[in-house]
Amino acid sequence: MSTQDLIKEQVTTHPVVLYMKGTPQFPQCGFSGAATQMLRACGVEKFYSVNVLENPDIRQGIKDYANWPTIPQLYVNGEFVGGSDIMREMYESGELQTLLKQTVS
């Protein structure tokens, strides 16, 4: 299975996927930590996470998949939502809570 096929499988078989540096319990960068906190603040306790530091192919492949240069990256229902900056804007406006409420309920 190619890296792109693996990424597609991950984002389409899980309702909420976060590609991040580290794990939700031990984020390895502030942006990944912030993304995890925002998901939890929206009531999402369980989500599928991928530690890109463990696999250089995934780390580069996810950037190519979404044509987005930074990590973390959030996917909801197979759709790319954005990185931590977009997540923060959506969280502050209430959009992220609405999107995730529809997904997890």
N, C-alpha and C positions, 0 to 999 in steps of 0.2 A: 504494500500500500504506500502510495506516495505521501509526502508530507502534506500536500494540499488536500488529498483525499482524507487523511486523518483529521485535519483541522475541520473540514466540511462535516465529517461524521460527528465530531465533538460538538460543534455548534448547532447541529440539527437534531441531535438526539437528547439534548439537555435543554430545559427551558431557560436557564440562566447560566452563562459561562463567563468566567473572568480569567483572561490570560494576564498573569501577573508575575512579578519578581518575588519569589518566596511563596509562602503558603498563607491562607487566611489567619492561621494561628501565629505565624512568624513571618510577616511581610519583610522583604529585604530592601524596600525603598519606601519613602514617604508617600509617593503617589499611589503605590499598591496598597499601602495601609489605609490611605484616605478612601480609596475605592471600596475596600472591604468594609470600612466603617459606614459609608453611605448605604451600601447594600443592607447592612444590619439595621441601620436607622430606618430603612424602608420596610422592615419586617421580614427580610429575606435572610433566614438563619442558615439554610442549606442551599448551596449552589455549587456547581461544578467549577473547580479551579484548575488551572494548568500553570505549573511553575516553569516559566520559560528558561530559567537559569539551569535547569536539569537537561535541556535538550537544545543545542544550538540550531538545529534544523527547524524546530518549532519556533524558536525565538526570531529567526529571520522569516520563516514561512508565514507567520501570522501578520507580519508587517506587509508582506506581499499580498496576502489573502484579502486584506481590507484596504490595501493601498493607504495605510496609515503608519506613520513612522515611529510612533512611540508605544510604550507599554506602561501601564495596563490598557487592556482593551476589553470592553464589555459587549456581550452578545445576548440578546433576549429574543427567544423564539426564532433563532437562526439568523436574526438581523443584527448587523453591527450598529451599536448605539454610539460608542465613542470612547475616548480616553477619560482620564480623571478630570480634566478641565471641563469637558462637555458634561460629564456626570455631575460635576459640582453645579454648573449652570442649571442643568435640568432639576437637580435636587432643590436648589434655592427657589426655583419657580414652581415646584410641585409636580413637574412633568414626570420625573423619575419615579416618584411614589405612585402616581397614577399608572404608569406603564407596568411597574412591577406588581402592583396590586392586582391588575388584570391577569398577570401571568401566574402568580402563585396561588390565587384563590380559585 
